[in-house]
């Protein structure tokens, strides 16, 4: 199955947050091990790492994900230069 099994939304655009309970093409254990953890106002929040985020977007086929992929690939190239 491709795409998302369940998406929960919080708030409205432009501050909308999507909480995904399943991502195609991404192994949960690997993604969890590679997660990025941020502290926002004293709250620890895990985020998916760049590589796994890209993998999840490749399989959706959505136009907005194609745009995201292009931008995320630019970020990856910049990170490799550092």
Secondary structure as GFF3:
##gff-version 3
##sequence-region A 1 82
A	DSSP	beta_strand	7	10	.	.	.	ID=ss1
A	DSSP	beta_strand	17	20	.	.	.	ID=ss2
A	DSSP	alpha_helix	28	33	.	.	.	ID=ss3
A	DSSP	beta_strand	36	40	.	.	.	ID=ss4
A	DSSP	beta_strand	43	47	.	.	.	ID=ss5
A	DSSP	alpha_helix	50	58	.	.	.	ID=ss6
A	DSSP	alpha_helix	63	81	.	.	.	ID=ss7
###
